[in-house]
Amino acid sequence: MFEGPTTLLKSRLQSLQDNLASENPILIHAVDSFKELDIVAYRLGLLTSDQSFATTISWWPLISVLGTFSAGKSSFINSYLDVNLQLTGNQAVDDKFTVICYSQEEKVRVLPGLALDADPRLPFYQISEEIEKVSAGEGSRIDTYLQLKTCKSDALKGKILIDSPGFDADEQRNSTLKITDHIIDLADLVLVFFDARHPEPGAMKDTLQHLVEGTIRRNDAGKFLFILNQMDSTAKEDNAEQVVAAWQRAVVQTGLSTGRFYCIYNEKIAAEIDDEHLRQRYKDKLDIDMGEIEHRMQEVSVERVYRIIGALENTANQIEQLAVPQIKDAMDSWYRLVLITDGILYGLLLSLLFGLSIYAGYWVDWSFQPSWLEAFKSSSVIQGIAAAVFVVVFGGIHFWVRRIIAKRVVKKLPKENGPGNIAAAFLKNTHPLRSVFAIKPAGWGRRGRKAIERVRNEADNFVKTLNDNFADPLGRKEAERLSLEEQKQKNEQVQAAE
């Protein structure tokens, strides 16, 4: 049975579209496209009626700041915002993930994690459920992991920052690493900070591996910027090149082909560099790298739109190319195992009945001649009862086998691999009213394929529209502009002549 979105979910998605209306019309249409995919997923059983693919992504430009203890993440954020917002220090001064967004109020406010967990417009919507999956009981303690800070800083307009607690990957609980991975997936730009005062990366091998190795398999590795902070500490020995080279080798050893590091430091708290030439060299490098970082942060709103459209197309592709084939494979496996198990159990049952009939003396010269056979043939009531018993016994065995085999198959399905809940979608196909011989997954057909293709085309059109705003390979815009200027000049000449 098809279930549409709940009234609450409809209200949340409408609220999301209302908030996007004044910012980017393309994103309003993108929400509608996600709704189309939701309908396909509802029919397949990938989503429940209170879920939507639109709530699994961040709709606001998102910059994530990750790194080790004492890497200067909080100092960087304070300097960028020009607000003393985050606590700073050499030790772990903040043990929560902090979402930072703009506010009209002059006063800085700190709100609990619930403000993030319950608001679909912000990152970490319903993250408590994901934490609960990896750490039982931790989902209800969301305030110990997250907080929301608001401040009035022009640098925050149109974007959201996420500051993470410094960490060493092998010392963290699963729930914290779950949040870290979630941040990386959501973010449009990931700033990964390392401390130049620790020139031996080997001491942080596990941390480096967790932060870097995962990017190798990603198709959005370009959103990662590796930043070597507090480079002023290398001025005393003038060994900046050696420190950078050591970190580059460490990154390459994790398997990442690029080892570019942006080298920065905070001028307000930097160590004094006596040599004027050396000081200027460090300052020039700082200005170049900091300029590139701030440019990427400024452009994140553009990258955000492309990310969302990419997520839309990727979700459509995953439904058709990943989820549906996995459901089909699970159905095929279930179908074969059910028939094989049915055959074995039916064979054993019939063999048992045959043995009992021989023991009871019902067979005479290989002819079945029990004493009650004539009475059975002459009574339709007895025949009906016998048929009912046969159907109940053999049908009961069949449906018991269906249920047991379904539980066995579902354990082998990936828990987090693909759009929605593939296990739930498979179980929908094992419903007692569905034939074991069904070929297509429940809810999948021509209408679903057309919806997927329609969303793909919409995503392509969205990208073309975006490209038209930022690119003009044929120079048509310039030609149109020149043509308008020429026409304007002609009109002015005509008016002057009159």
C-alpha positions, 0 to 999 in steps of 0.5 A: 500500500502506498503511503505519502508523506506525513502532514508534518513532513509536508509542512517542513518541506514547505517551510524549507521552500519558503526559506529558499524562495528569496535566495535561489529559485532553482533550489525551490524546484530542486525540493520538488524534484526531491519530492518526486524521488520520495514518492518513488522511494515510498512505493519501493519501501525505501523511505517511511512516510516521515522521511524525505531525501530532502532532509538528508542534505544541508540546504545552506552553504556549509564549511566544516573545520576539522583537525587535531588538538591545538591546530588553531581551528578556533583561533582561525574561526575567531579571526575570520569572523572578527569575533571572539566566539570560540575558546582557544588553547593548547588543550581540548577547550571545547568538546562539542561540535559547534554549528555557527550561523549569522544572527541579527542580535549583537549578543552571542547566543549558545543554543543546545543540540536539540536546536539542530536535531529538530530543525530540517533547515540546519545540518544535523537534522535527526542526527540523534537517530544516527548516533543511537544506531552506533552507540545505544543510549547516546542518541538521547544525549545529543546536547553532549555532542552538539551546540548552536552558536549565533553571532552578528558577523558579516562574514557569516552571512549566507553560510554556516560554519561547523567547528569540531573538537580536536580529536585523535581518531583512535581515542574517540567513541563511535558516535563522535566519529559518526558525527565527523563523517556526517559533517564531511558528507554534508559540507561544501568545503572542508578545512582540515587543520594540522599543527606546524609545531609538531613537525613529525606527522607520524605521531598523529598517524591515526588522526591523519588516516581518518581525516585524509584516507576517506577522501581517496574514494570520494568524488568530491575530494576537491572540497578538502583544503589541508591547512598547516597552521601556526607556521610562524613557529618555523621561523626561528629555525627557518625550516618551513619547507622541511615541515611542509615536506614532512606533512606532504609525505605523510598525506601521500603515504595515506594514498592521496595523490595531492599533498598541497598544504596551505601555510598560515598563521594568526598575525595577532598572536604570532611569534615575533620574527626579527629578520625583516626579510624573513618576516616579509617572506612569511607574510607574503606566503600568508597573504597568498594562501589566506587569500585562496582560503578566504576566496574558497570560503566566499565561493561556497554558496555557488558550490552549495547549489552544485552540490545539491543538484549533484546530490539530487542526480546521485540519489536518482541514480542510486535508486535505479542503479543501486537500490533496485538491483540490490532488492532484486538480488535479495528477492532472487536469493530469497525466492531460490532458498524458499523453493529449495527449503519448501522442497526439502520440508515437503519431501520430508513430510511426505516421506514421513507420511508414507512411512507411517502409512506403511507401518499402519498397513495401508498398502496392499501389493503396492496399492493404497487401501486403508480401511477408511478410504471408501468413507473418505471418497463418499463424504464431501465433508471429510474431503473438504476437511482433509483439503483444509488440513492439507492447505493449512499444513503445507501453507503454514510450512511455506509461509514459515519458510518465507519468514525465516529465509527473509530474516536470513537474507536481510541480515546480509543486506548492507545497513548503510549503502544506498538511498533509503532502507534497502532492507525494509524495501526487500521485506516489503516484497516478502509480504504474505500477499506477494507471490514468491514468483514476483519478478519486479520489486514491489512499487517499481515499474514504468512509472518509477523509471519515468520519474527517475528519468524526469528527475535526471533531466531536471537536474541536467537543466538545473546545471545548464541554468547554473552554467549560464549564470557563471560561464559563457563559452561562446561569448554570447553574453558579451556580444549581446551586451555590445549589441545593446550598447551599440543600439543605445548609442544609435538611439542617443544619436537619433535623439540628438539629431532631432 
